Amino acid sequence: MLMCFSASLMGVIVFLRKQSLLGEALSHAAYPGIIAGVMFAGSLSFDEQESWISFFILCGAFCTAWLGIKMIHWLQEKWRVPPDAALCFILSTFFGIGVTATSEVQFSFTPLYRRALSYLYGQAATMTDIHIVLYSCLAFFVLCVVIFFYKELQIMTFDQNYAKSIGIPVKKIDALFFILIILSVVIGARSVGVVLMSAMLIAPAVAARQCSHNLALFFVWSAIFGLFSGFFGNYFSVQFTEILSQISPHARIALPTGPMIVLVATTICILTLLLSPTRGLFIRFCRIAYFQYTSTCENILKSVGRIDPDRSFSLDQIKKTQQISSLYLRWILWHMKRKGWIEQDNSSFFLTQSGKARSAKIIRLHRLWELYLSTYLGVEADRVHRSAEEMEHILTPELEQELSLLLVNPTQDPHHQPIPPP
């Protein structure tokens, strides 16, 4: 949970700077350092001393990750390589070196070979109490830096030139945050693995982005999603593995902790993308469907009002004016009856006083917009109808009043049709 917490806070910065591939590049760039640390520990005969092995691995991973980020900047600034190309180049090059070195470790330091692989895919089950202290220190340090440098971070993220102009030490703060990102990636690789570590940087940040437009809340939501991912990833790993072992005792099916953490984070991300109150895809579809429903209701009222608001209409007559299915039309008419806009007498429908008023309002907005287009924008009278068909559903009372004042309370549209009074 502490690892996910620190990674998710750093992920917000990476996400806002549109450097989502940075975590992937750094985690893979750290792998040669991990192998170098394993080889160094093996050459000094520290095969059984866990603390020294972890220290050498972390130092090596940090050095190669830092070298990787320096080379990314060097490629971008000196050679004008596009950012995504530089990231992918460093990612593949360093990871290739690491995998090549791993084959040497397999034969030269066989007892440490499995230790090297645990950083590739993650192995939370072999972590000890010392890792709690390590992750606690990292999480505390990351949180303090984010809080103390919040204002500077806010300015630098959205306008770096302005930050330089007011005297903020941009390069120093950038270096500090890059160190924290590297530490989050390097230390987190022990539990989630090099391959999946970038997901823990980005997934909570993407989920949090759907929940808030405020940077402070962005950090808070990302941290919450990171903590949830860490807890439920561990919980599901243990519980589901136990359930599967009971179902099939001889299969030896196990769900690793690292991948389960990432899957939980991904699930949270997908749910927020679908169900976020402001940006969710499902909510957006609901708003679109509701707007289409209200537009259809207004189109029916307008069509009836144009012909004769006092006469009755059959279902077939109404259907001729709308290109919708009979079933949907019946549902729309049922809702309009519930709202009190229409009444039904056997198979005939007619407008109520409320329906007549709403019909007149839609016709008024339609014709006001037509007159505005022809009078002020010089659009020919036979070309204004399509735009008015769209605008009549979204013109607010304030815009209606502005149009009335601008057009000096007109009584006729460009087609010499009467404009209903407000």
C-alpha positions as CSV (number, residue, x, y, z in Angstrom):
1,M,0.0,0.0,0.0
2,L,2.8,2.4,0.8
3,M,4.5,1.6,-2.5
4,C,1.3,2.3,-4.4
5,F,0.8,5.4,-2.4
6,S,4.1,7.0,-3.3
7,A,3.9,5.8,-6.9
8,S,0.5,7.2,-7.4
9,L,1.5,10.7,-6.1
10,M,4.5,10.7,-8.5
11,G,2.2,9.4,-11.3
12,V,0.1,12.6,-11.1
13,I,3.2,14.7,-12.0
14,V,4.2,12.3,-14.8
15,F,0.6,12.3,-16.1
16,L,0.2,16.1,-16.1
17,R,3.5,16.6,-17.9
18,K,2.3,14.1,-20.6
19,Q,5.3,11.9,-19.9
20,S,3.3,8.7,-19.3
21,L,6.0,6.6,-20.9
22,L,8.6,7.9,-18.5
23,G,7.7,5.3,-15.8
24,E,8.0,2.5,-18.4
25,A,11.4,3.8,-19.6
26,L,12.8,4.3,-16.1
27,S,11.6,0.9,-14.8
28,H,13.2,-0.9,-17.7
29,A,16.3,1.3,-17.5
30,A,16.7,0.2,-13.8
31,Y,16.9,-3.4,-14.7
32,P,20.6,-3.4,-15.8
33,G,21.4,-1.8,-12.4
34,I,19.5,-4.5,-10.6
35,I,21.6,-7.2,-12.4
36,A,24.8,-5.2,-11.8
37,G,23.9,-5.1,-8.0
38,V,23.3,-8.8,-8.0
39,M,26.6,-9.5,-9.7
40,F,28.4,-7.1,-7.4
41,A,26.9,-8.8,-4.3
42,G,27.8,-12.2,-5.7
43,S,31.4,-11.2,-6.4
44,L,31.7,-10.1,-2.7
45,S,30.2,-13.4,-1.4
46,F,27.1,-11.7,0.1
47,D,24.8,-14.5,-1.3
48,E,23.0,-15.0,2.0
49,Q,23.0,-11.4,3.4
50,E,19.6,-10.0,2.3
51,S,20.2,-6.5,3.5
52,W,23.4,-6.0,1.6
53,I,22.0,-7.6,-1.5
54,S,19.0,-5.3,-1.4
55,F,21.3,-2.3,-0.8
56,F,23.5,-3.1,-3.8
57,I,20.5,-3.8,-6.0
58,L,18.8,-0.5,-5.1
59,C,22.1,1.5,-5.7
60,G,22.6,-0.1,-9.1
61,A,19.0,0.3,-10.2
62,F,19.1,4.0,-9.1
63,C,22.3,4.7,-11.0
64,T,21.1,3.1,-14.3
65,A,17.7,4.7,-14.0
66,W,19.3,8.1,-13.5
67,L,21.6,7.4,-16.4
68,G,18.6,6.5,-18.5
69,I,16.7,9.8,-17.7
70,K,19.9,11.8,-18.5
71,M,20.3,10.0,-21.8
72,I,16.6,10.7,-22.6
73,H,17.1,14.4,-22.0
74,W,20.4,14.4,-23.9
75,L,18.7,12.8,-26.9
76,Q,15.9,15.3,-26.8
77,E,18.0,18.4,-26.3
78,K,21.2,17.7,-28.3
79,W,19.9,15.5,-31.1
80,R,16.4,16.8,-31.3
81,V,14.9,13.3,-31.0
82,P,11.1,13.3,-30.4
83,P,10.3,12.6,-26.7
84,D,8.4,9.3,-27.4
85,A,11.2,8.0,-29.7
86,A,13.8,8.9,-27.1
87,L,11.8,7.1,-24.3
88,C,11.3,4.0,-26.4
89,F,15.0,3.9,-27.5
90,I,16.3,4.1,-23.9
91,L,13.6,1.6,-22.7
92,S,14.5,-1.1,-25.2
93,T,18.3,-0.5,-25.1
94,F,18.7,-0.7,-21.3
95,F,16.2,-3.6,-21.0
96,G,18.1,-5.5,-23.7
97,I,21.4,-5.0,-21.7
98,G,19.7,-6.1,-18.5
99,V,18.3,-9.3,-20.1
100,T,21.6,-10.1,-21.7
101,A,23.4,-9.7,-18.3
102,T,20.8,-11.9,-16.6
103,S,21.9,-14.8,-18.7
104,E,25.4,-14.4,-17.3
105,V,24.0,-14.3,-13.7
106,Q,22.2,-17.6,-14.4
107,F,25.5,-19.4,-14.7
108,S,27.9,-17.3,-12.7
109,F,25.7,-16.6,-9.6
110,T,23.0,-19.2,-9.7
111,P,21.8,-18.7,-6.1
112,L,21.1,-15.1,-6.9
113,Y,19.5,-15.7,-10.3
114,R,16.0,-16.1,-8.8
115,R,16.6,-12.9,-6.8
116,A,17.2,-11.0,-10.1
117,L,14.0,-12.5,-11.6
118,S,12.0,-11.4,-8.6
119,Y,12.7,-7.8,-9.6
120,L,11.6,-8.5,-13.2
121,Y,8.1,-9.7,-12.3
122,G,7.8,-8.7,-8.6
123,Q,7.7,-11.1,-5.6
124,A,5.9,-9.5,-2.7
125,A,5.7,-12.7,-0.7
126,T,9.5,-12.7,0.0
127,M,9.5,-9.1,1.4
128,T,10.5,-8.6,5.0
129,D,9.9,-6.0,7.7
130,I,12.8,-3.9,6.5
131,H,10.8,-3.2,3.4
132,I,8.0,-1.7,5.5
133,V,10.5,0.8,6.9
134,L,11.9,1.5,3.4
135,Y,8.5,2.1,1.9
136,S,7.4,4.2,4.9
137,C,10.4,6.5,4.5
138,L,9.8,6.8,0.8
139,A,6.0,7.5,1.2
140,F,6.7,10.1,3.9
141,F,9.4,11.8,1.9
142,V,7.2,11.9,-1.3
143,L,4.3,13.3,0.7
144,C,6.4,16.0,2.4
145,V,7.9,17.1,-1.0
146,V,4.5,17.3,-2.7
147,I,3.1,19.4,0.2
148,F,6.0,21.7,0.6
149,F,6.5,22.3,-3.1
150,Y,2.8,22.3,-4.1
151,K,2.7,25.9,-5.3
152,E,5.9,25.6,-7.3
153,L,4.8,22.3,-8.7
154,Q,1.5,23.8,-9.8
155,I,3.1,26.7,-11.6
156,M,5.9,24.5,-13.2
157,T,3.4,21.9,-14.4
158,F,1.2,24.3,-16.3
159,D,3.5,27.2,-17.2
160,Q,7.2,26.5,-16.9
161,N,8.3,29.7,-18.6
162,Y,6.3,31.8,-16.1
163,A,7.9,29.7,-13.2
164,K,11.3,30.7,-14.5
165,S,10.4,34.4,-14.8
166,I,9.3,34.7,-11.2
167,G,12.5,33.1,-9.9
168,I,11.4,29.5,-9.1
169,P,14.5,27.2,-9.3
170,V,12.9,25.0,-12.0
171,K,15.9,22.8,-12.7
172,K,16.6,22.0,-9.0
173,I,12.9,21.2,-8.3
174,D,12.7,19.1,-11.5
175,A,15.8,17.2,-10.4
176,L,14.2,16.5,-7.0
177,F,11.0,15.2,-8.5
178,F,13.0,13.1,-11.0
179,I,14.9,11.5,-8.1
180,L,11.6,10.8,-6.3
181,I,10.1,9.2,-9.5
182,I,13.2,7.1,-9.9
183,L,13.1,6.0,-6.2
184,S,9.4,5.2,-6.6
185,V,10.1,3.1,-9.6
186,V,13.2,1.4,-8.3
187,I,11.8,0.5,-4.9
188,G,8.4,-0.4,-6.2
189,A,9.9,-2.9,-8.7
190,R,10.5,-5.3,-5.7
191,S,6.8,-5.8,-5.2
192,V,5.2,-5.2,-8.6
193,G,8.1,-5.8,-10.9
194,V,9.9,-3.9,-13.6
195,V,7.5,-4.9,-16.3
196,L,4.3,-3.7,-14.4
197,M,5.7,-0.7,-12.4
198,S,4.7,1.9,-15.0
199,A,1.1,0.8,-14.6
200,M,1.2,1.8,-10.9
201,L,2.4,5.3,-11.9
202,I,-0.3,5.9,-14.5
203,A,-3.4,3.9,-13.6
204,P,-4.3,5.7,-10.3
205,A,-3.5,9.1,-11.9
206,V,-5.8,8.4,-14.9
207,A,-8.6,7.3,-12.6
208,A,-8.1,10.4,-10.4
209,R,-8.3,12.7,-13.4
210,Q,-11.8,11.6,-14.0
211,C,-12.9,12.7,-10.5
212,S,-11.6,16.2,-10.2
213,H,-10.4,19.3,-12.1
214,N,-8.5,20.6,-8.9
215,L,-4.8,19.7,-8.6
216,A,-4.9,19.1,-4.8
217,L,-7.9,16.8,-5.1
218,F,-6.2,15.2,-8.1
219,F,-3.3,14.2,-5.7
220,V,-5.8,13.1,-3.0
221,W,-7.8,10.9,-5.3
222,S,-4.7,9.4,-6.9
223,A,-3.3,8.5,-3.5
224,I,-6.6,6.9,-2.4
225,F,-6.8,4.8,-5.6
226,G,-3.2,3.8,-5.1
227,L,-3.9,2.7,-1.5
228,F,-7.0,0.8,-2.6
229,S,-5.0,-1.0,-5.3
230,G,-2.3,-2.0,-2.9
231,F,-4.7,-3.4,-0.3
232,F,-7.1,-5.2,-2.6
233,G,-4.4,-6.5,-4.9
234,N,-2.8,-8.2,-1.9
235,Y,-6.2,-9.4,-0.5
236,F,-7.4,-10.8,-3.8
237,S,-4.1,-12.5,-4.4
238,V,-4.3,-14.4,-1.2
239,Q,-8.0,-15.1,-1.2
240,F,-8.4,-16.1,-4.8
241,T,-5.3,-18.3,-4.7
242,E,-6.8,-20.1,-1.7
243,I,-10.2,-20.5,-3.5
244,L,-8.5,-21.8,-6.6
245,S,-6.4,-24.3,-4.6
246,Q,-9.6,-25.7,-3.0
247,I,-11.3,-26.0,-6.4
248,S,-8.3,-27.6,-8.0
249,P,-5.8,-28.9,-5.4
250,H,-3.4,-30.5,-8.0
251,A,-3.3,-27.5,-10.4
252,R,-1.1,-25.3,-8.1
253,I,-2.7,-22.1,-9.4
254,A,-1.4,-19.0,-7.8
255,L,-2.3,-15.3,-8.5
256,P,0.9,-13.2,-8.0
257,T,0.5,-10.1,-5.8
258,G,2.1,-7.6,-8.3
259,P,-0.1,-8.4,-11.3
260,M,-3.2,-8.5,-9.0
261,I,-2.3,-5.0,-7.7
262,V,-2.1,-3.8,-11.3
263,L,-5.3,-5.5,-12.3
264,V,-7.1,-3.8,-9.4
265,A,-5.7,-0.4,-10.3
266,T,-6.8,-1.0,-13.9
267,T,-10.3,-2.0,-12.9
268,I,-10.6,1.2,-10.8
269,C,-9.4,3.1,-13.8
270,I,-11.9,1.5,-16.1
271,L,-14.8,2.1,-13.7
272,T,-13.9,5.8,-13.3
273,L,-13.6,6.2,-17.1
274,L,-17.1,4.7,-17.4
275,L,-18.9,6.1,-14.3
276,S,-17.2,9.4,-13.4
277,P,-20.0,12.0,-12.6
278,T,-18.4,14.6,-14.8
279,R,-16.3,12.8,-17.5
280,G,-17.5,9.2,-17.4
281,L,-18.4,7.5,-20.7
282,F,-21.6,6.0,-19.3
283,I,-22.7,9.3,-17.7
284,R,-21.9,11.1,-21.0
285,F,-24.1,8.6,-22.9
286,C,-26.9,9.2,-20.4
287,R,-26.6,13.0,-20.9
288,I,-26.6,12.5,-24.7
289,A,-29.7,10.3,-24.5
290,Y,-31.5,12.8,-22.3
291,F,-30.7,15.6,-24.6
292,Q,-31.9,13.6,-27.6
293,Y,-35.1,12.8,-25.6
294,T,-35.8,16.5,-24.8
295,S,-35.0,17.6,-28.4
296,T,-37.5,15.0,-29.7
297,C,-40.1,16.2,-27.3
298,E,-39.5,19.8,-28.4
299,N,-39.6,18.8,-32.1
300,I,-43.0,17.1,-31.6
301,L,-44.4,20.2,-29.8
302,K,-42.9,22.5,-32.5
303,S,-44.3,20.4,-35.3
304,V,-47.8,20.4,-33.9
305,G,-47.7,24.0,-32.9
306,R,-46.6,25.1,-36.4
307,I,-49.7,23.5,-38.0
308,D,-52.4,24.2,-35.4
309,P,-51.9,24.0,-31.7
310,D,-55.6,23.8,-31.0
311,R,-56.4,20.7,-33.2
312,S,-55.9,17.1,-32.4
313,F,-53.4,14.7,-34.1
314,S,-53.2,11.0,-34.6
315,L,-50.1,8.9,-33.9
316,D,-49.5,8.5,-37.7
317,Q,-49.6,12.2,-38.3
318,I,-47.1,12.9,-35.5
319,K,-44.8,10.0,-36.8
320,K,-44.6,11.7,-40.3
321,T,-42.9,14.7,-38.7
322,Q,-40.3,12.6,-36.8
323,Q,-37.8,10.0,-38.1
324,I,-38.0,7.7,-35.1
325,S,-39.4,4.2,-34.4
326,S,-43.1,3.7,-33.4
327,L,-42.1,2.2,-30.1
328,Y,-39.8,5.1,-29.2
329,L,-42.5,7.6,-30.3
330,R,-45.0,5.9,-28.0
331,W,-42.6,6.1,-25.1
332,I,-41.9,9.7,-25.8
333,L,-45.6,10.5,-25.9
334,W,-46.2,8.7,-22.7
335,H,-43.5,10.8,-21.0
336,M,-45.0,14.0,-22.5
337,K,-48.4,13.1,-21.0
338,R,-46.8,12.6,-17.6
339,K,-45.2,16.0,-17.9
340,G,-48.6,17.5,-18.8
341,W,-47.7,18.8,-22.2
342,I,-50.2,16.6,-24.2
343,E,-53.4,14.8,-23.5
344,Q,-54.9,11.8,-25.2
345,D,-58.5,11.2,-26.2
346,N,-58.8,7.6,-27.6
347,S,-56.3,7.6,-30.5
348,S,-56.0,11.3,-30.8
349,F,-53.5,13.7,-29.0
350,F,-53.8,17.4,-28.4
351,L,-51.7,20.0,-26.6
352,T,-52.4,21.2,-23.1
353,Q,-51.9,24.9,-22.2
354,S,-48.5,24.0,-20.9
355,G,-47.7,22.2,-24.1
356,K,-48.9,25.2,-26.2
357,A,-46.7,27.5,-24.2
358,R,-43.6,25.3,-24.6
359,S,-44.4,24.8,-28.3
360,A,-44.6,28.6,-28.8
361,K,-41.3,29.1,-27.0
362,I,-39.4,26.6,-29.2
363,I,-40.9,28.2,-32.4
364,R,-39.9,31.6,-31.0
365,L,-36.3,30.5,-30.4
366,H,-36.1,28.9,-33.9
367,R,-37.4,32.0,-35.7
368,L,-35.3,34.4,-33.6
369,W,-32.2,32.6,-34.6
370,E,-33.2,32.5,-38.2
371,L,-33.7,36.3,-38.2
372,Y,-30.4,36.8,-36.4
373,L,-28.5,34.8,-39.0
374,S,-30.1,36.5,-42.0
375,T,-29.9,40.1,-40.5
376,Y,-26.5,40.1,-38.8
377,L,-24.5,37.4,-40.5
378,G,-25.9,37.9,-44.0
379,V,-27.0,34.2,-44.4
380,E,-29.6,33.7,-47.1
381,A,-33.1,33.0,-45.8
382,D,-33.3,29.6,-47.4
383,R,-30.1,28.5,-45.6
384,V,-30.9,29.4,-42.0
385,H,-33.3,26.6,-41.2
386,R,-30.8,23.8,-40.5
387,S,-28.8,25.9,-38.0
388,A,-32.0,27.1,-36.3
389,E,-33.1,23.4,-35.9
390,E,-29.9,22.8,-33.8
391,M,-29.8,26.1,-31.9
392,E,-33.4,26.1,-30.8
393,H,-32.7,23.4,-28.2
394,I,-29.7,25.1,-26.5
395,L,-30.6,28.8,-26.5
396,T,-30.8,29.9,-22.9
397,P,-33.3,32.6,-21.6
398,E,-30.4,35.0,-21.3
399,L,-29.5,34.5,-25.0
400,E,-33.2,34.8,-26.0
401,Q,-33.3,38.2,-24.2
402,E,-30.1,39.3,-25.9
403,L,-31.5,38.3,-29.3
404,S,-34.7,40.2,-28.6
405,L,-32.9,43.3,-27.7
406,L,-30.5,43.1,-30.6
407,L,-33.3,42.5,-33.1
408,V,-35.6,45.1,-31.4
409,N,-38.4,42.7,-30.4
410,P,-39.1,41.4,-33.9
411,T,-42.5,40.0,-34.9
412,Q,-41.6,38.2,-38.2
413,D,-38.8,35.8,-39.2
414,P,-37.0,36.0,-42.6
415,H,-39.7,33.9,-44.1
416,H,-42.4,36.4,-42.9
417,Q,-43.7,33.9,-40.4
418,P,-44.9,35.4,-37.1
419,I,-42.6,35.1,-34.1
420,P,-44.5,34.2,-30.9
421,P,-44.2,36.8,-28.1
422,P,-42.0,35.9,-25.1
